[in-house]
């Protein structure tokens, strides 16, 4: 390039920069190209406001506000137990306050009359009992009938009951339920007034006699009921005897104690 055109082009560049406000190629003071102007610093120090900032939530209406309880929650006392035999049985069948009724909607209720020659008592219904709606159902019931026949009784002569009217999950209870069922046990025995008592299964033996089944086998247990002694014998549950036939001999050793002295 050169000549007159080059001169005209250079003059055009200078005019453009002059119009842009640049009047010198090099300034007298050094310039920091990355330094922010004071105006920009002030703007940066102010908190930014976004257009999408959420509005403050409005308070709930009074009707929806959480109300503080002015009165402390009263603790529930022990369950009231009906003192009349008929009322007691109606209560077992319908009341939500019955200890041990909370585990299943289907209740398995006692069968028989007070002052029976023998009361058969287990802790709670077995799975088959819960399904059939009666205690000692199925093959276990047939074995029990044979055991009773061996001591000269039939089931209809006995008062048949479980301590709890439903079966707890896994056949286990906590300390609170155990305390409530213990109260129910002695009240039930007081109303039933059986001549003799047959505890069936390790759970009821532990609750009523405070013994393991192995320690109670072959022994005549005298339970203290309102100052009187009640002849009591403990045997394994017939369902257990069906699963472990070798234990039938121990059950017979206990049952025949009822015939002692006759």
Secondary structure by P-SEA (a helix, b strand, c coil): cccaaaaaaaaaaaaaaaaacccccccccccccccccaaaaaaaacbbbbcccccccccccccccbbbbcccccccccccccccaaaaaaaaaccccccccccccccccccccccccbbbbcccccaaaaaaccccccaaaaaaaaaaaaacccccccbbbbccccccccccccaaaaaaaaaaaaaaaaaacccbbbbccaaaaaaaccccccccccccccccccccccbbbbbccaaaaaacccaaaaaaaaaacccccc
